[in-house]
């Protein structure tokens, strides 16, 4: 099984998502962030389940969860680094992954 590591950047994105949603609905914010985290757990068993992000020369992949995209790197040792969590409306090509 692959080990999943959340980068500091990815953790900040989750906190920002939580704070944004919690301004209107704290319970929905908690459910959304928990859902994103739980969705990412599939990567421990199936690290290449997401589609390949072709704008990167590395093995960066995107896993979908509702309106969110979980960007992650499958490392040479098979482990996974979650790089960020982006809302589907956000243009991720502005970010270097």
C-alpha positions as CSV (number, residue, x, y, z in Angstrom):
1,X,0.0,0.0,0.0
2,X,1.2,3.5,-0.8
3,X,1.8,6.0,1.9
4,X,-0.1,9.3,1.4
5,X,1.5,12.5,2.5
6,X,-0.3,15.9,2.5
7,X,2.0,18.7,1.7
8,X,1.8,21.9,3.7
9,X,0.4,23.6,0.6
10,X,-2.4,21.0,0.3
11,X,-3.2,21.4,4.0
12,X,-3.5,25.2,3.5
13,X,-5.9,24.6,0.6
14,X,-8.1,22.4,2.7
15,X,-8.1,25.0,5.5
16,X,-9.0,27.7,3.0
17,X,-11.8,25.6,1.6
18,X,-13.1,24.9,5.1
19,X,-13.0,28.6,6.1
20,X,-14.7,29.7,2.9
21,X,-17.6,27.3,3.2
22,X,-17.8,27.6,7.0
23,X,-18.6,31.3,6.7
24,X,-22.1,30.2,5.5
25,X,-22.4,26.6,6.8
26,X,-19.8,25.1,9.2
27,X,-21.4,21.6,9.0
28,X,-21.2,21.6,5.2
29,X,-17.6,22.8,5.5
30,X,-16.7,19.9,7.7
31,X,-18.4,17.4,5.5
32,X,-16.7,18.8,2.4
33,X,-13.2,18.7,3.8
34,X,-13.8,15.2,5.3
35,X,-15.1,14.0,2.0
36,X,-12.0,15.3,0.2
37,X,-9.8,13.6,2.7
38,X,-11.7,10.3,2.5
39,X,-11.7,10.4,-1.3
40,X,-7.9,10.7,-1.3
41,X,-7.6,7.6,0.8
42,X,-8.2,5.5,-2.3
43,X,-4.7,6.5,-3.4
44,X,-3.1,4.2,-0.8
45,X,-4.5,1.2,-2.7
46,X,-4.8,2.7,-6.3
47,X,-2.2,5.5,-6.6
48,X,-2.7,5.9,-10.3
49,X,-6.5,6.0,-10.3
50,X,-6.6,9.7,-11.2
51,X,-6.1,11.0,-14.7
52,X,-2.6,12.1,-15.7
53,X,-2.1,15.9,-15.7
54,X,-0.3,16.4,-19.0
55,X,0.9,19.9,-18.3
56,X,3.5,18.5,-15.9
57,X,6.5,16.4,-16.8
58,X,6.2,14.6,-13.5
59,X,3.7,11.9,-12.7
60,X,1.1,14.3,-11.4
61,X,-2.4,13.1,-11.5
62,X,-5.8,14.6,-10.7
63,X,-8.5,12.8,-8.6
64,X,-12.0,14.3,-8.7
65,X,-14.3,14.7,-5.7
66,X,-17.4,16.7,-6.4
67,X,-16.4,20.1,-7.5
68,X,-12.9,19.7,-6.3
69,X,-9.7,18.4,-8.0
70,X,-7.1,16.7,-5.8
71,X,-3.7,17.1,-7.4
72,X,-1.1,14.5,-6.4
73,X,2.3,13.2,-7.3
74,X,3.0,9.5,-7.6
75,X,6.6,9.2,-6.5
76,X,9.1,6.7,-7.9
77,X,8.8,4.6,-4.7
78,X,5.0,4.3,-5.3
79,X,4.1,6.6,-2.5
80,X,1.8,9.7,-3.0
81,X,2.2,13.4,-2.2
82,X,-1.0,15.3,-2.3
83,X,0.0,18.7,-3.8
84,X,-3.2,20.7,-3.6
85,X,-6.9,20.7,-3.7
86,X,-8.5,23.0,-6.3
87,X,-12.1,24.0,-6.9
88,X,-13.1,22.9,-10.4
89,X,-13.7,26.5,-11.5
90,X,-10.1,27.4,-10.7
91,X,-7.6,27.5,-13.6
92,X,-4.9,25.2,-12.2
93,X,-2.6,25.9,-15.1
94,X,-1.7,29.1,-13.3
95,X,0.0,26.9,-10.6
96,X,3.2,25.0,-11.2
97,X,2.6,21.3,-10.2
